[in-house]
Every structure is written in C-alpha cells, then in structure tokens.
Amino acid sequence: MKFFIKESKIYSLDLNKDYNLCLISDIHNTKFSSYKVWNELILNIQNINPDYIIIAGDMIYNADDLYNINTVKKLNFLLHGLIKIAPVIAIFGNHDLKDGLKLKYNDIYEYFKNFEKESNNRFILCNNNCLTFEDLTFVGISPTYEAYYPAYEKDWIKLFNDCFTEDLKINNDNSFKILITHSPLTLYKFEDINNFSILDNKAKVFLNNINLFLCGHIHDGLIPKWLQKLNIIGDFGIMFSEGNKIKDVIVKKVKCTREMKDFLNGKLIVSGGIIKCGQPNPIFGTIDKVLAKDINVIKLIKK
C-alpha cells in the first residue's frame, strides 16, 4: 500500500492569505475496504495539515454500502478521522447517486446529511451549491446519475446553465473561486470554443471567472506509476465507461490530466483517486492493492 502525494502551487491576487488544500476522490468505501488503509489515509492527510479537505465524489460504490453496518462503521471511521483534521467539503460523484438492490439514492443523501448535521458542519455537502469561507468560494456541481452516460450528457450542460444562471446565485466578487465536480469529461469539451458556445452567457462568464477546477472520476487511467514514468502512453489511460444505454459498460481510452494544467482562465487538477478499481469484489480489490493511492496538496499563495 503506497500513497502518492503530489503538490501544486497557485499564486493569486484574489487571496488575502495563503491556504493549504488537500484533494482526494474516489474513496469507494465498500465491505472490502479496510480500517488499515483508511487509517493510513488519515495519517497522511494529518501530516499535510490542510486548511480544507476536498472530496471530489464517489465516497461509496452504491446505496447498498449503507445497508451493511460494518461497511458504515468503516465509512464513519474515515470521515470522523478527516473532520478532526480540517473542515471537509464534499460533493457526490456518480456512485454516490447510484441505487442499490436494497437501498436507494435517498438513503445515501439522508446518511450524508445526517453526518453533516452531527459533525457540526465540519463535513459539508456542496452539491449544486455555493459556499464561501474567508476569501475562498467553493462551487459544487453534481448532476444526476444518468448524466454520466454519454446519451444523457445534455443534462450536464443544462445543469451548468441552471446552476450558474439561477440556483447558485454566485456573487461576482473578488474571492478565489474553486469549482468541484466529479467528472472532468464534460469540462474537457468546454476547451473547444464551439462546445463552449452552447452555454448561456452567464454560465460562460462564471466559468471564465473560476480560478481552480477540481475533479476525480478518472482513477488515474488505471495505469501504475512505474508505467507512467516510461512515458509510453502519455497523459492517457483506460476507464470502465458507460455506453449509449445505461445497461452498457465499455472500456475506453481516456484523458487523465495527471499534472495541473491551464484551463479556461484558471487551473485544472484531476485527482487520481484513492481506490483505482472501485468495483466491490476480491479480484478488483487485489488489483487495487498494487496501485498507488493519490493525494493532491494544493498550495494557494497570496501574490
């Protein structure tokens, strides 16, 4: 078990002081998760000493993970460990929106809202919401589960338009703006001016004012670090993706963005994820043990 910690530095005139952020994603807490791994994760983040911890989605695999009391205890152990270090700002990923056989999405939402209340707001859900702490503004974007399928991608576009023009009521102030959304795949499309043009004008203005975009979902392309160092495959990998219908599952090549990059008028960082193979079975769990667990440290520095 190895943790891979990557540090990025961002200098900005919109900051009144320096901040230390920690980004993780794709925790995928299931019955196969272990207290040992979660304890190591907590200790690594404790050593980072962040001002805020950001979870960019996929805290569980599906709603049934909350049916098993032992699985819930593991998740509680992890979240309680994190909120003792720093406030945690989290959004839902596609798996946090996924019904199980015994429980449904509403049960997931209820669990996390109850945890939020019990944490005295040390754990905060930022789904399709805007939160401001000091001179940092966090904007969370979390669509429906179906929106992660290519056939429903228009739902992402509608969500961006609706949130940025109506729901979030973003103030056009001088705060440092951080957008958190689980998947970067739709954001990638906005790099093309022709795709960007399908957004409403208010959405365009707001996206252009984002200082930092934070995502997960890609699982580092399921490529081991040693193979990445050979620089044979470049900034790409593979992922298990949904096809044109919800029942379809395909494997496809995917852009990973393993290094911080310029994006629109800000920066984009995509977490490689804690768990690379999120499917809850022993085979994938064994594969996951040889893949590093990614933690991003983001230094925001007042200019």
ZIBEL-V64314 format. One record per backbone hydrogen bond with DSSP energy under -1.0 kcal/mol. NH is the residue of the N-H (numbers start at 0). CO is the residue of the C=O. E is the energy in kcal/mol with one decimal. If there is no record, write none. Layout:
((NH;CO;E) (NH;CO;E))
This chain:
((3;292;-2.9) (5;294;-2.4) (7;296;-2.6) (9;298;-3.0) (11;300;-2.2) (18;299;-2.7) (20;297;-2.8) (21;51;-2.1) (22;295;-2.9) (23;53;-2.7) (25;56;-2.3) (26;57;-1.3) (27;57;-2.2) (28;58;-2.5) (32;29;-1.6) (37;33;-2.0) (38;34;-2.7) (39;35;-2.2) (40;36;-2.4) (41;37;-2.4) (42;38;-2.4) (43;39;-2.3) (44;40;-2.3) (45;41;-2.5) (46;42;-1.9) (48;44;-1.3) (50;19;-3.7) (51;19;-1.1) (52;86;-2.7) (53;21;-3.4) (54;88;-2.4) (55;23;-2.5) (62;97;-2.2) (64;61;-2.0) (65;62;-2.1) (66;63;-1.7) (71;67;-2.1) (72;68;-2.1) (73;69;-1.5) (74;70;-1.9) (75;71;-2.9) (76;72;-2.4) (77;73;-2.1) (78;74;-2.8) (79;75;-2.8) (80;76;-1.8) (81;77;-2.1) (82;78;-2.5) (83;79;-1.0) (84;81;-1.4) (85;81;-1.8) (87;121;-3.8) (88;52;-3.0) (89;123;-2.7) (90;54;-1.7) (97;94;-1.0) (99;102;-2.8) (106;103;-1.3) (107;103;-1.1) (108;104;-2.5) (109;105;-2.3) (110;106;-2.1) (111;107;-2.3) (112;108;-2.3) (113;109;-2.4) (114;110;-2.4) (115;111;-2.3) (116;112;-2.1) (117;113;-2.6) (118;114;-1.8) (119;116;-1.3) (120;115;-1.7) (123;87;-3.1) (125;89;-3.1) (128;125;-1.1) (130;137;-2.8) (132;135;-2.7) (135;132;-2.5) (136;175;-2.6) (137;130;-3.4) (138;177;-3.2) (139;128;-2.4) (140;179;-2.6) (147;144;-1.6) (148;145;-2.1) (151;148;-2.5) (152;149;-1.5) (154;151;-2.4) (155;152;-1.3) (156;152;-1.4) (157;153;-2.3) (158;154;-2.1) (159;155;-2.7) (160;156;-2.3) (161;157;-3.3) (162;158;-2.9) (163;159;-2.1) (164;160;-1.4) (165;161;-2.1) (166;161;-1.7) (167;162;-2.1) (172;170;-2.1) (175;134;-2.7) (177;136;-3.3) (178;211;-2.7) (179;138;-3.3) (180;213;-2.2) (187;183;-2.6) (189;186;-1.5) (190;187;-1.6) (191;188;-1.4) (195;191;-2.5) (196;192;-1.3) (197;194;-1.7) (198;195;-1.5) (203;199;-2.3) (204;200;-2.5) (205;201;-2.3) (206;202;-2.7) (207;203;-2.2) (208;205;-1.3) (209;206;-1.2) (210;176;-1.6) (211;176;-1.8) (212;266;-3.1) (213;178;-3.0) (214;268;-2.0) (215;181;-3.2) (220;217;-1.9) (221;218;-2.0) (222;219;-1.4) (227;223;-1.8) (228;224;-1.9) (230;227;-1.6) (236;253;-1.9) (237;220;-2.2) (238;251;-1.7) (240;249;-3.8) (242;247;-1.3) (247;244;-1.5) (249;240;-3.8) (251;238;-2.1) (253;236;-2.5) (255;234;-2.3) (260;267;-2.0) (262;265;-2.6) (265;262;-3.0) (266;210;-1.7) (267;260;-2.8) (268;212;-2.6) (270;214;-2.9) (273;24;-2.3) (274;25;-2.5) (280;278;-2.0) (284;280;-2.1) (285;281;-2.1) (286;282;-1.9) (287;283;-2.4) (288;284;-1.0) (289;286;-1.3) (290;287;-1.4) (292;1;-2.7) (293;272;-2.6) (294;3;-2.5) (295;22;-2.5) (296;5;-3.2) (297;20;-2.7) (298;7;-3.4) (299;18;-2.5) (300;9;-3.2) (302;11;-2.4))
